[in-house]
Amino acid sequence: MTDMFATLTNNVVCRVALGWKYDGAGEGKRVAELLGELLELLGIDNLRDYIPWLAWNNIITGLDDKVDRVAKGMDEFLEGLVEERMDRYK
């Protein structure tokens, strides 16, 4: 039941915000994975925020690399979306 409501919510949000239906495969799956990773990162306590001189801990734990990877993935997705919309209206 939870998966059904999650798919319904994703369908509605994708249709409103992106203009296409979330299908759980292809581009939709990629977006869902990126958003899941982003939400996971938002829930992590970043030691650097509280004690700046312990920023090296993020390098050791791999948090900085994961943040960079997710940011790059989101940037590529949004850039592609903007280009698609610009091409559509030309």
PDB file with one MODEL, atoms N, CA, C and O in Angstrom:
MODEL        1
ATOM      1  N   MET A   1       0.822  -1.187   0.000  1.00  0.00           N
ATOM      2  CA  MET A   1       0.000   0.000   0.000  1.00  0.00           C
ATOM      3  C   MET A   1       0.873   1.260   0.000  1.00  0.00           C
ATOM      4  O   MET A   1       0.551   2.248  -0.661  1.00  0.00           O
ATOM      5  N   THR A   2       1.970   1.213   0.742  1.00  0.00           N
ATOM      6  CA  THR A   2       2.877   2.356   0.813  1.00  0.00           C
ATOM      7  C   THR A   2       3.473   2.655  -0.553  1.00  0.00           C
ATOM      8  O   THR A   2       3.563   3.816  -0.951  1.00  0.00           O
ATOM      9  N   ASP A   3       3.881   1.621  -1.271  1.00  0.00           N
ATOM     10  CA  ASP A   3       4.453   1.819  -2.605  1.00  0.00           C
ATOM     11  C   ASP A   3       3.433   2.435  -3.559  1.00  0.00           C
ATOM     12  O   ASP A   3       3.773   3.251  -4.416  1.00  0.00           O
ATOM     13  N   MET A   4       2.191   2.032  -3.393  1.00  0.00           N
ATOM     14  CA  MET A   4       1.138   2.551  -4.262  1.00  0.00           C
ATOM     15  C   MET A   4       0.937   4.054  -4.029  1.00  0.00           C
ATOM     16  O   MET A   4       0.784   4.818  -4.983  1.00  0.00           O
ATOM     17  N   PHE A   5       0.939   4.474  -2.759  1.00  0.00           N
ATOM     18  CA  PHE A   5       0.776   5.888  -2.454  1.00  0.00           C
ATOM     19  C   PHE A   5       2.017   6.683  -2.867  1.00  0.00           C
ATOM     20  O   PHE A   5       1.896   7.821  -3.322  1.00  0.00           O
ATOM     21  N   ALA A   6       3.185   6.107  -2.716  1.00  0.00           N
ATOM     22  CA  ALA A   6       4.412   6.785  -3.144  1.00  0.00           C
ATOM     23  C   ALA A   6       4.418   6.984  -4.651  1.00  0.00           C
ATOM     24  O   ALA A   6       4.808   8.048  -5.131  1.00  0.00           O
ATOM     25  N   THR A   7       3.991   5.978  -5.403  1.00  0.00           N
ATOM     26  CA  THR A   7       3.914   6.092  -6.861  1.00  0.00           C
ATOM     27  C   THR A   7       2.877   7.127  -7.271  1.00  0.00           C
ATOM     28  O   THR A   7       3.112   7.911  -8.191  1.00  0.00           O
ATOM     29  N   LEU A   8       1.751   7.134  -6.606  1.00  0.00           N
ATOM     30  CA  LEU A   8       0.709   8.127  -6.893  1.00  0.00           C
ATOM     31  C   LEU A   8       1.225   9.540  -6.637  1.00  0.00           C
ATOM     32  O   LEU A   8       1.027  10.437  -7.457  1.00  0.00           O
ATOM     33  N   THR A   9       1.879   9.731  -5.513  1.00  0.00           N
ATOM     34  CA  THR A   9       2.433  11.043  -5.181  1.00  0.00           C
ATOM     35  C   THR A   9       3.484  11.463  -6.203  1.00  0.00           C
ATOM     36  O   THR A   9       3.499  12.609  -6.652  1.00  0.00           O
ATOM     37  N   ASN A  10       4.360  10.535  -6.565  1.00  0.00           N
ATOM     38  CA  ASN A  10       5.378  10.842  -7.572  1.00  0.00           C
ATOM     39  C   ASN A  10       4.745  11.191  -8.913  1.00  0.00           C
ATOM     40  O   ASN A  10       5.214  12.101  -9.597  1.00  0.00           O
ATOM     41  N   ASN A  11       3.689  10.482  -9.297  1.00  0.00           N
ATOM     42  CA  ASN A  11       2.983  10.781 -10.541  1.00  0.00           C
ATOM     43  C   ASN A  11       2.436  12.205 -10.541  1.00  0.00           C
ATOM     44  O   ASN A  11       2.597  12.939 -11.516  1.00  0.00           O
ATOM     45  N   VAL A  12       1.789  12.591  -9.445  1.00  0.00           N
ATOM     46  CA  VAL A  12       1.183  13.912  -9.361  1.00  0.00           C
ATOM     47  C   VAL A  12       2.258  14.995  -9.381  1.00  0.00           C
ATOM     48  O   VAL A  12       2.138  15.973 -10.120  1.00  0.00           O
ATOM     49  N   VAL A  13       3.292  14.832  -8.588  1.00  0.00           N
ATOM     50  CA  VAL A  13       4.356  15.838  -8.512  1.00  0.00           C
ATOM     51  C   VAL A  13       5.086  15.950  -9.842  1.00  0.00           C
ATOM     52  O   VAL A  13       5.338  17.060 -10.310  1.00  0.00           O
ATOM     53  N   CYS A  14       5.425  14.842 -10.452  1.00  0.00           N
ATOM     54  CA  CYS A  14       6.128  14.876 -11.740  1.00  0.00           C
ATOM     55  C   CYS A  14       5.262  15.484 -12.822  1.00  0.00           C
ATOM     56  O   CYS A  14       5.761  16.240 -13.656  1.00  0.00           O
ATOM     57  N   ARG A  15       3.992  15.176 -12.829  1.00  0.00           N
ATOM     58  CA  ARG A  15       3.102  15.719 -13.850  1.00  0.00           C
ATOM     59  C   ARG A  15       2.998  17.237 -13.701  1.00  0.00           C
ATOM     60  O   ARG A  15       3.018  17.958 -14.699  1.00  0.00           O
ATOM     61  N   VAL A  16       2.887  17.726 -12.471  1.00  0.00           N
ATOM     62  CA  VAL A  16       2.754  19.161 -12.237  1.00  0.00           C
ATOM     63  C   VAL A  16       4.076  19.888 -12.481  1.00  0.00           C
ATOM     64  O   VAL A  16       4.112  20.904 -13.175  1.00  0.00           O
ATOM     65  N   ALA A  17       5.144  19.371 -11.916  1.00  0.00           N
ATOM     66  CA  ALA A  17       6.422  20.088 -11.963  1.00  0.00           C
ATOM     67  C   ALA A  17       7.205  19.851 -13.249  1.00  0.00           C
ATOM     68  O   ALA A  17       7.856  20.768 -13.750  1.00  0.00           O
ATOM     69  N   LEU A  18       7.154  18.647 -13.785  1.00  0.00           N
ATOM     70  CA  LEU A  18       8.020  18.296 -14.904  1.00  0.00           C
ATOM     71  C   LEU A  18       7.283  18.120 -16.217  1.00  0.00           C
ATOM     72  O   LEU A  18       7.896  18.207 -17.281  1.00  0.00           O
ATOM     73  N   GLY A  19       5.993  17.877 -16.166  1.00  0.00           N
ATOM     74  CA  GLY A  19       5.223  17.719 -17.374  1.00  0.00           C
ATOM     75  C   GLY A  19       5.188  16.303 -17.915  1.00  0.00           C
ATOM     76  O   GLY A  19       4.672  16.083 -19.011  1.00  0.00           O
ATOM     77  N   TRP A  20       5.717  15.342 -17.186  1.00  0.00           N
ATOM     78  CA  TRP A  20       5.640  13.953 -17.623  1.00  0.00           C
ATOM     79  C   TRP A  20       5.323  13.063 -16.440  1.00  0.00           C
ATOM     80  O   TRP A  20       5.586  13.407 -15.288  1.00  0.00           O
ATOM     81  N   LYS A  21       4.752  11.909 -16.750  1.00  0.00           N
ATOM     82  CA  LYS A  21       4.304  10.978 -15.723  1.00  0.00           C
ATOM     83  C   LYS A  21       5.474  10.131 -15.219  1.00  0.00           C
ATOM     84  O   LYS A  21       6.288   9.639 -16.002  1.00  0.00           O
ATOM     85  N   TYR A  22       5.537   9.976 -13.922  1.00  0.00           N
ATOM     86  CA  TYR A  22       6.532   9.112 -13.298  1.00  0.00           C
ATOM     87  C   TYR A  22       6.135   7.673 -13.569  1.00  0.00           C
ATOM     88  O   TYR A  22       5.018   7.262 -13.254  1.00  0.00           O
ATOM     89  N   ASP A  23       7.052   6.902 -14.157  1.00  0.00           N
ATOM     90  CA  ASP A  23       6.711   5.521 -14.469  1.00  0.00           C
ATOM     91  C   ASP A  23       7.550   4.499 -13.707  1.00  0.00           C
ATOM     92  O   ASP A  23       7.346   3.295 -13.860  1.00  0.00           O
ATOM     93  N   GLY A  24       8.488   4.967 -12.893  1.00  0.00           N
ATOM     94  CA  GLY A  24       9.306   4.043 -12.117  1.00  0.00           C
ATOM     95  C   GLY A  24      10.411   3.386 -12.912  1.00  0.00           C
ATOM     96  O   GLY A  24      11.094   2.500 -12.399  1.00  0.00           O
ATOM     97  N   ALA A  25      10.603   3.799 -14.154  1.00  0.00           N
ATOM     98  CA  ALA A  25      11.667   3.253 -14.989  1.00  0.00           C
ATOM     99  C   ALA A  25      12.302   4.394 -15.775  1.00  0.00           C
ATOM    100  O   ALA A  25      11.695   5.451 -15.948  1.00  0.00           O
ATOM    101  N   GLY A  26      13.492   4.182 -16.236  1.00  0.00           N
ATOM    102  CA  GLY A  26      14.173   5.185 -17.046  1.00  0.00           C
ATOM    103  C   GLY A  26      14.447   6.463 -16.282  1.00  0.00           C
ATOM    104  O   GLY A  26      15.015   6.444 -15.190  1.00  0.00           O
ATOM    105  N   GLU A  27      14.033   7.582 -16.875  1.00  0.00           N
ATOM    106  CA  GLU A  27      14.271   8.900 -16.281  1.00  0.00           C
ATOM    107  C   GLU A  27      13.573   9.047 -14.927  1.00  0.00           C
ATOM    108  O   GLU A  27      14.124   9.649 -14.006  1.00  0.00           O
ATOM    109  N   GLY A  28      12.368   8.501 -14.809  1.00  0.00           N
ATOM    110  CA  GLY A  28      11.633   8.574 -13.552  1.00  0.00           C
ATOM    111  C   GLY A  28      12.353   7.864 -12.418  1.00  0.00           C
ATOM    112  O   GLY A  28      12.373   8.340 -11.283  1.00  0.00           O
ATOM    113  N   LYS A  29      12.942   6.723 -12.737  1.00  0.00           N
ATOM    114  CA  LYS A  29      13.682   5.972 -11.720  1.00  0.00           C
ATOM    115  C   LYS A  29      14.921   6.744 -11.283  1.00  0.00           C
ATOM    116  O   LYS A  29      15.260   6.776 -10.100  1.00  0.00           O
ATOM    117  N   ARG A  30      15.591   7.365 -12.248  1.00  0.00           N
ATOM    118  CA  ARG A  30      16.787   8.149 -11.937  1.00  0.00           C
ATOM    119  C   ARG A  30      16.450   9.321 -11.016  1.00  0.00           C
ATOM    120  O   ARG A  30      17.172   9.603 -10.059  1.00  0.00           O
ATOM    121  N   VAL A  31      15.342   9.996 -11.319  1.00  0.00           N
ATOM    122  CA  VAL A  31      14.912  11.126 -10.498  1.00  0.00           C
ATOM    123  C   VAL A  31      14.564  10.650  -9.086  1.00  0.00           C
ATOM    124  O   VAL A  31      14.935  11.292  -8.103  1.00  0.00           O
ATOM    125  N   ALA A  32      13.864   9.545  -8.989  1.00  0.00           N
ATOM    126  CA  ALA A  32      13.488   9.016  -7.672  1.00  0.00           C
ATOM    127  C   ALA A  32      14.723   8.646  -6.852  1.00  0.00           C
ATOM    128  O   ALA A  32      14.769   8.900  -5.649  1.00  0.00           O
ATOM    129  N   GLU A  33      15.718   8.051  -7.497  1.00  0.00           N
ATOM    130  CA  GLU A  33      16.956   7.697  -6.787  1.00  0.00           C
ATOM    131  C   GLU A  33      17.696   8.945  -6.311  1.00  0.00           C
ATOM    132  O   GLU A  33      18.178   8.993  -5.179  1.00  0.00           O
ATOM    133  N   LEU A  34      17.785   9.954  -7.181  1.00  0.00           N
ATOM    134  CA  LEU A  34      18.456  11.195  -6.798  1.00  0.00           C
ATOM    135  C   LEU A  34      17.737  11.884  -5.644  1.00  0.00           C
ATOM    136  O   LEU A  34      18.379  12.363  -4.709  1.00  0.00           O
ATOM    137  N   LEU A  35      16.414  11.935  -5.703  1.00  0.00           N
ATOM    138  CA  LEU A  35      15.659  12.562  -4.623  1.00  0.00           C
ATOM    139  C   LEU A  35      15.783  11.775  -3.319  1.00  0.00           C
ATOM    140  O   LEU A  35      15.838  12.359  -2.237  1.00  0.00           O
ATOM    141  N   GLY A  36      15.825  10.448  -3.429  1.00  0.00           N
ATOM    142  CA  GLY A  36      16.026   9.624  -2.232  1.00  0.00           C
ATOM    143  C   GLY A  36      17.378   9.884  -1.592  1.00  0.00           C
ATOM    144  O   GLY A  36      17.481  10.002  -0.371  1.00  0.00           O
ATOM    145  N   GLU A  37      18.412   9.972  -2.412  1.00  0.00           N
ATOM    146  CA  GLU A  37      19.749  10.267  -1.890  1.00  0.00           C
ATOM    147  C   GLU A  37      19.804  11.672  -1.309  1.00  0.00           C
ATOM    148  O   GLU A  37      20.445  11.894  -0.282  1.00  0.00           O
ATOM    149  N   LEU A  38      19.136  12.623  -1.958  1.00  0.00           N
ATOM    150  CA  LEU A  38      19.109  13.989  -1.454  1.00  0.00           C
ATOM    151  C   LEU A  38      18.422  14.052  -0.098  1.00  0.00           C
ATOM    152  O   LEU A  38      18.909  14.716   0.817  1.00  0.00           O
ATOM    153  N   LEU A  39      17.301  13.371   0.034  1.00  0.00           N
ATOM    154  CA  LEU A  39      16.600  13.350   1.320  1.00  0.00           C
ATOM    155  C   LEU A  39      17.437  12.685   2.404  1.00  0.00           C
ATOM    156  O   LEU A  39      17.427  13.106   3.560  1.00  0.00           O
ATOM    157  N   GLU A  40      18.160  11.641   2.014  1.00  0.00           N
ATOM    158  CA  GLU A  40      19.052  10.979   2.968  1.00  0.00           C
ATOM    159  C   GLU A  40      20.139  11.944   3.443  1.00  0.00           C
ATOM    160  O   GLU A  40      20.452  11.999   4.632  1.00  0.00           O
ATOM    161  N   LEU A  41      20.703  12.694   2.519  1.00  0.00           N
ATOM    162  CA  LEU A  41      21.755  13.655   2.880  1.00  0.00           C
ATOM    163  C   LEU A  41      21.220  14.784   3.746  1.00  0.00           C
ATOM    164  O   LEU A  41      21.923  15.280   4.626  1.00  0.00           O
ATOM    165  N   LEU A  42      19.984  15.192   3.504  1.00  0.00           N
ATOM    166  CA  LEU A  42      19.399  16.254   4.320  1.00  0.00           C
ATOM    167  C   LEU A  42      19.201  15.816   5.767  1.00  0.00           C
ATOM    168  O   LEU A  42      19.180  16.650   6.672  1.00  0.00           O
ATOM    169  N   GLY A  43      19.057  14.516   5.987  1.00  0.00           N
ATOM    170  CA  GLY A  43      18.847  14.004   7.333  1.00  0.00           C
ATOM    171  C   GLY A  43      20.113  13.709   8.115  1.00  0.00           C
ATOM    172  O   GLY A  43      20.054  13.378   9.299  1.00  0.00           O
ATOM    173  N   ILE A  44      21.261  13.829   7.456  1.00  0.00           N
ATOM    174  CA  ILE A  44      22.534  13.529   8.120  1.00  0.00           C
ATOM    175  C   ILE A  44      23.024  14.753   8.879  1.00  0.00           C
ATOM    176  O   ILE A  44      23.019  15.868   8.358  1.00  0.00           O
ATOM    177  N   ASP A  45      23.447  14.528  10.120  1.00  0.00           N
ATOM    178  CA  ASP A  45      24.074  15.602  10.878  1.00  0.00           C
ATOM    179  C   ASP A  45      25.491  15.789  10.366  1.00  0.00           C
ATOM    180  O   ASP A  45      26.315  14.876  10.412  1.00  0.00           O
ATOM    181  N   ASN A  46      25.753  16.990   9.878  1.00  0.00           N
ATOM    182  CA  ASN A  46      27.064  17.306   9.347  1.00  0.00           C
ATOM    183  C   ASN A  46      27.913  17.896  10.462  1.00  0.00           C
ATOM    184  O   ASN A  46      27.637  18.994  10.948  1.00  0.00           O
ATOM    185  N   LEU A  47      28.931  17.176  10.862  1.00  0.00           N
ATOM    186  CA  LEU A  47      29.792  17.607  11.954  1.00  0.00           C
ATOM    187  C   LEU A  47      30.437  18.948  11.657  1.00  0.00           C
ATOM    188  O   LEU A  47      30.704  19.726  12.572  1.00  0.00           O
ATOM    189  N   ARG A  48      30.689  19.223  10.388  1.00  0.00           N
ATOM    190  CA  ARG A  48      31.311  20.481   9.973  1.00  0.00           C
ATOM    191  C   ARG A  48      30.454  21.686  10.364  1.00  0.00           C
ATOM    192  O   ARG A  48      30.992  22.761  10.631  1.00  0.00           O
ATOM    193  N   ASP A  49      29.144  21.525  10.402  1.00  0.00           N
ATOM    194  CA  ASP A  49      28.266  22.633  10.765  1.00  0.00           C
ATOM    195  C   ASP A  49      28.401  23.029  12.227  1.00  0.00           C
ATOM    196  O   ASP A  49      28.189  24.191  12.573  1.00  0.00           O
ATOM    197  N   TYR A  50      28.745  22.097  13.075  1.00  0.00           N
ATOM    198  CA  TYR A  50      28.820  22.359  14.504  1.00  0.00           C
ATOM    199  C   TYR A  50      30.243  22.652  14.972  1.00  0.00           C
ATOM    200  O   TYR A  50      30.464  23.525  15.811  1.00  0.00           O
ATOM    201  N   ILE A  51      31.191  21.922  14.426  1.00  0.00           N
ATOM    202  CA  ILE A  51      32.596  22.086  14.813  1.00  0.00           C
ATOM    203  C   ILE A  51      33.418  22.169  13.526  1.00  0.00           C
ATOM    204  O   ILE A  51      33.872  21.147  13.012  1.00  0.00           O
ATOM    205  N   PRO A  52      33.609  23.385  13.004  1.00  0.00           N
ATOM    206  CA  PRO A  52      34.251  23.543  11.697  1.00  0.00           C
ATOM    207  C   PRO A  52      35.639  22.914  11.576  1.00  0.00           C
ATOM    208  O   PRO A  52      36.002  22.474  10.485  1.00  0.00           O
ATOM    209  N   TRP A  53      36.410  22.854  12.625  1.00  0.00           N
ATOM    210  CA  TRP A  53      37.750  22.302  12.511  1.00  0.00           C
ATOM    211  C   TRP A  53      37.751  20.782  12.398  1.00  0.00           C
ATOM    212  O   TRP A  53      38.810  20.179  12.225  1.00  0.00           O
ATOM    213  N   LEU A  54      36.566  20.146  12.493  1.00  0.00           N
ATOM    214  CA  LEU A  54      36.454  18.710  12.274  1.00  0.00           C
ATOM    215  C   LEU A  54      35.923  18.382  10.872  1.00  0.00           C
ATOM    216  O   LEU A  54      35.379  17.301  10.644  1.00  0.00           O
ATOM    217  N   ALA A  55      36.087  19.318   9.946  1.00  0.00           N
ATOM    218  CA  ALA A  55      35.608  19.124   8.574  1.00  0.00           C
ATOM    219  C   ALA A  55      36.298  17.945   7.895  1.00  0.00           C
ATOM    220  O   ALA A  55      35.723  17.350   6.983  1.00  0.00           O
ATOM    221  N   TRP A  56      37.485  17.598   8.303  1.00  0.00           N
ATOM    222  CA  TRP A  56      38.212  16.478   7.712  1.00  0.00           C
ATOM    223  C   TRP A  56      37.445  15.166   7.890  1.00  0.00           C
ATOM    224  O   TRP A  56      37.650  14.223   7.125  1.00  0.00           O
ATOM    225  N   ASN A  57      36.568  15.099   8.888  1.00  0.00           N
ATOM    226  CA  ASN A  57      35.788  13.888   9.133  1.00  0.00           C
ATOM    227  C   ASN A  57      34.887  13.558   7.931  1.00  0.00           C
ATOM    228  O   ASN A  57      34.665  12.388   7.620  1.00  0.00           O
ATOM    229  N   ASN A  58      34.374  14.595   7.263  1.00  0.00           N
ATOM    230  CA  ASN A  58      33.508  14.377   6.104  1.00  0.00           C
ATOM    231  C   ASN A  58      34.273  13.751   4.939  1.00  0.00           C
ATOM    232  O   ASN A  58      33.699  12.992   4.159  1.00  0.00           O
ATOM    233  N   ILE A  59      35.539  14.057   4.819  1.00  0.00           N
ATOM    234  CA  ILE A  59      36.355  13.467   3.760  1.00  0.00           C
ATOM    235  C   ILE A  59      36.576  11.985   4.038  1.00  0.00           C
ATOM    236  O   ILE A  59      36.497  11.156   3.132  1.00  0.00           O
ATOM    237  N   ILE A  60      36.848  11.666   5.276  1.00  0.00           N
ATOM    238  CA  ILE A  60      37.111  10.274   5.655  1.00  0.00           C
ATOM    239  C   ILE A  60      35.848   9.421   5.513  1.00  0.00           C
ATOM    240  O   ILE A  60      35.914   8.288   5.036  1.00  0.00           O
ATOM    241  N   THR A  61      34.701   9.961   5.925  1.00  0.00           N
ATOM    242  CA  THR A  61      33.460   9.188   5.859  1.00  0.00           C
ATOM    243  C   THR A  61      32.869   9.146   4.453  1.00  0.00           C
ATOM    244  O   THR A  61      31.969   8.349   4.186  1.00  0.00           O
ATOM    245  N   GLY A  62      33.360   9.988   3.558  1.00  0.00           N
ATOM    246  CA  GLY A  62      32.869  10.009   2.179  1.00  0.00           C
ATOM    247  C   GLY A  62      31.651  10.888   1.978  1.00  0.00           C
ATOM    248  O   GLY A  62      31.040  10.867   0.909  1.00  0.00           O
ATOM    249  N   LEU A  63      31.291  11.658   2.987  1.00  0.00           N
ATOM    250  CA  LEU A  63      30.118  12.515   2.888  1.00  0.00           C
ATOM    251  C   LEU A  63      30.304  13.589   1.812  1.00  0.00           C
ATOM    252  O   LEU A  63      29.381  13.864   1.046  1.00  0.00           O
ATOM    253  N   ASP A  64      31.484  14.190   1.754  1.00  0.00           N
ATOM    254  CA  ASP A  64      31.737  15.228   0.743  1.00  0.00           C
ATOM    255  C   ASP A  64      31.597  14.681  -0.673  1.00  0.00           C
ATOM    256  O   ASP A  64      31.026  15.341  -1.541  1.00  0.00           O
ATOM    257  N   ASP A  65      32.114  13.479  -0.907  1.00  0.00           N
ATOM    258  CA  ASP A  65      32.004  12.875  -2.239  1.00  0.00           C
ATOM    259  C   ASP A  65      30.551  12.576  -2.605  1.00  0.00           C
ATOM    260  O   ASP A  65      30.136  12.784  -3.745  1.00  0.00           O
ATOM    261  N   LYS A  66      29.784  12.089  -1.632  1.00  0.00           N
ATOM    262  CA  LYS A  66      28.389  11.765  -1.897  1.00  0.00           C
ATOM    263  C   LYS A  66      27.588  13.036  -2.179  1.00  0.00           C
ATOM    264  O   LYS A  66      26.738  13.050  -3.069  1.00  0.00           O
ATOM    265  N   VAL A  67      27.855  14.095  -1.429  1.00  0.00           N
ATOM    266  CA  VAL A  67      27.175  15.367  -1.661  1.00  0.00           C
ATOM    267  C   VAL A  67      27.507  15.887  -3.055  1.00  0.00           C
ATOM    268  O   VAL A  67      26.617  16.345  -3.771  1.00  0.00           O
ATOM    269  N   ASP A  68      28.774  15.820  -3.446  1.00  0.00           N
ATOM    270  CA  ASP A  68      29.183  16.274  -4.775  1.00  0.00           C
ATOM    271  C   ASP A  68      28.524  15.451  -5.873  1.00  0.00           C
ATOM    272  O   ASP A  68      28.095  16.002  -6.886  1.00  0.00           O
ATOM    273  N   ARG A  69      28.439  14.144  -5.683  1.00  0.00           N
ATOM    274  CA  ARG A  69      27.841  13.269  -6.686  1.00  0.00           C
ATOM    275  C   ARG A  69      26.352  13.558  -6.857  1.00  0.00           C
ATOM    276  O   ARG A  69      25.856  13.635  -7.981  1.00  0.00           O
ATOM    277  N   VAL A  70      25.644  13.717  -5.746  1.00  0.00           N
ATOM    278  CA  VAL A  70      24.207  14.000  -5.807  1.00  0.00           C
ATOM    279  C   VAL A  70      23.970  15.393  -6.403  1.00  0.00           C
ATOM    280  O   VAL A  70      23.058  15.574  -7.210  1.00  0.00           O
ATOM    281  N   ALA A  71      24.776  16.360  -6.014  1.00  0.00           N
ATOM    282  CA  ALA A  71      24.624  17.712  -6.563  1.00  0.00           C
ATOM    283  C   ALA A  71      24.868  17.716  -8.067  1.00  0.00           C
ATOM    284  O   ALA A  71      24.148  18.381  -8.811  1.00  0.00           O
ATOM    285  N   LYS A  72      25.878  16.978  -8.517  1.00  0.00           N
ATOM    286  CA  LYS A  72      26.160  16.905  -9.952  1.00  0.00           C
ATOM    287  C   LYS A  72      25.015  16.215 -10.694  1.00  0.00           C
ATOM    288  O   LYS A  72      24.620  16.658 -11.772  1.00  0.00           O
ATOM    289  N   GLY A  73      24.484  15.139 -10.126  1.00  0.00           N
ATOM    290  CA  GLY A  73      23.364  14.433 -10.746  1.00  0.00           C
ATOM    291  C   GLY A  73      22.122  15.307 -10.846  1.00  0.00           C
ATOM    292  O   GLY A  73      21.454  15.320 -11.880  1.00  0.00           O
ATOM    293  N   MET A  74      21.806  16.037  -9.778  1.00  0.00           N
ATOM    294  CA  MET A  74      20.650  16.931  -9.798  1.00  0.00           C
ATOM    295  C   MET A  74      20.868  18.057 -10.803  1.00  0.00           C
ATOM    296  O   MET A  74      19.944  18.438 -11.522  1.00  0.00           O
ATOM    297  N   ASP A  75      22.085  18.586 -10.855  1.00  0.00           N
ATOM    298  CA  ASP A  75      22.399  19.647 -11.791  1.00  0.00           C
ATOM    299  C   ASP A  75      22.229  19.180 -13.237  1.00  0.00           C
ATOM    300  O   ASP A  75      21.654  19.891 -14.061  1.00  0.00           O
ATOM    301  N   GLU A  76      22.732  17.984 -13.538  1.00  0.00           N
ATOM    302  CA  GLU A  76      22.586  17.437 -14.890  1.00  0.00           C
ATOM    303  C   GLU A  76      21.121  17.213 -15.247  1.00  0.00           C
ATOM    304  O   GLU A  76      20.695  17.516 -16.362  1.00  0.00           O
ATOM    305  N   PHE A  77      20.357  16.687 -14.305  1.00  0.00           N
ATOM    306  CA  PHE A  77      18.940  16.451 -14.556  1.00  0.00           C
ATOM    307  C   PHE A  77      18.197  17.756 -14.815  1.00  0.00           C
ATOM    308  O   PHE A  77      17.444  17.861 -15.783  1.00  0.00           O
ATOM    309  N   LEU A  78      18.404  18.750 -13.956  1.00  0.00           N
ATOM    310  CA  LEU A  78      17.703  20.022 -14.109  1.00  0.00           C
ATOM    311  C   LEU A  78      18.151  20.759 -15.365  1.00  0.00           C
ATOM    312  O   LEU A  78      17.335  21.399 -16.029  1.00  0.00           O
ATOM    313  N   GLU A  79      19.434  20.677 -15.697  1.00  0.00           N
ATOM    314  CA  GLU A  79      19.936  21.303 -16.924  1.00  0.00           C
ATOM    315  C   GLU A  79      19.287  20.662 -18.152  1.00  0.00           C
ATOM    316  O   GLU A  79      18.898  21.360 -19.087  1.00  0.00           O
ATOM    317  N   GLY A  80      19.174  19.351 -18.146  1.00  0.00           N
ATOM    318  CA  GLY A  80      18.507  18.649 -19.239  1.00  0.00           C
ATOM    319  C   GLY A  80      17.047  19.033 -19.352  1.00  0.00           C
ATOM    320  O   GLY A  80      16.516  19.183 -20.453  1.00  0.00           O
ATOM    321  N   LEU A  81      16.402  19.193 -18.212  1.00  0.00           N
ATOM    322  CA  LEU A  81      14.996  19.585 -18.196  1.00  0.00           C
ATOM    323  C   LEU A  81      14.811  20.983 -18.782  1.00  0.00           C
ATOM    324  O   LEU A  81      13.893  21.216 -19.568  1.00  0.00           O
ATOM    325  N   VAL A  82      15.688  21.909 -18.396  1.00  0.00           N
ATOM    326  CA  VAL A  82      15.604  23.271 -18.916  1.00  0.00           C
ATOM    327  C   VAL A  82      15.855  23.286 -20.420  1.00  0.00           C
ATOM    328  O   VAL A  82      15.147  23.966 -21.162  1.00  0.00           O
ATOM    329  N   GLU A  83      16.857  22.542 -20.869  1.00  0.00           N
ATOM    330  CA  GLU A  83      17.159  22.491 -22.304  1.00  0.00           C
ATOM    331  C   GLU A  83      15.985  21.883 -23.082  1.00  0.00           C
ATOM    332  O   GLU A  83      15.644  22.352 -24.167  1.00  0.00           O
ATOM    333  N   GLU A  84      15.381  20.850 -22.526  1.00  0.00           N
ATOM    334  CA  GLU A  84      14.233  20.218 -23.179  1.00  0.00           C
ATOM    335  C   GLU A  84      13.086  21.201 -23.338  1.00  0.00           C
ATOM    336  O   GLU A  84      12.456  21.272 -24.393  1.00  0.00           O
ATOM    337  N   ARG A  85      12.821  21.957 -22.282  1.00  0.00           N
ATOM    338  CA  ARG A  85      11.743  22.948 -22.335  1.00  0.00           C
ATOM    339  C   ARG A  85      12.063  24.072 -23.312  1.00  0.00           C
ATOM    340  O   ARG A  85      11.181  24.534 -24.036  1.00  0.00           O
ATOM    341  N   MET A  86      13.309  24.511 -23.338  1.00  0.00           N
ATOM    342  CA  MET A  86      13.683  25.571 -24.274  1.00  0.00           C
ATOM    343  C   MET A  86      13.553  25.085 -25.719  1.00  0.00           C
ATOM    344  O   MET A  86      13.092  25.833 -26.581  1.00  0.00           O
ATOM    345  N   ASP A  87      13.952  23.848 -25.988  1.00  0.00           N
ATOM    346  CA  ASP A  87      13.833  23.285 -27.338  1.00  0.00           C
ATOM    347  C   ASP A  87      12.365  23.134 -27.744  1.00  0.00           C
ATOM    348  O   ASP A  87      12.006  23.325 -28.906  1.00  0.00           O
ATOM    349  N   ARG A  88      11.537  22.794 -26.780  1.00  0.00           N
ATOM    350  CA  ARG A  88      10.117  22.583 -27.060  1.00  0.00           C
ATOM    351  C   ARG A  88       9.444  23.886 -27.491  1.00  0.00           C
ATOM    352  O   ARG A  88       8.562  23.875 -28.349  1.00  0.00           O
ATOM    353  N   TYR A  89       9.856  25.001 -26.899  1.00  0.00           N
ATOM    354  CA  TYR A  89       9.213  26.276 -27.190  1.00  0.00           C
ATOM    355  C   TYR A  89       9.878  27.071 -28.302  1.00  0.00           C
ATOM    356  O   TYR A  89       9.437  28.179 -28.607  1.00  0.00           O
ATOM    357  N   LYS A  90      10.925  26.538 -28.913  1.00  0.00           N
ATOM    358  CA  LYS A  90      11.581  27.217 -30.035  1.00  0.00           C
ATOM    359  C   LYS A  90      10.893  26.916 -31.321  1.00  0.00           C
ATOM    360  O   LYS A  90      11.308  27.403 -32.372  1.00  0.00           O
TER     361      LYS A  90
ENDMDL
END
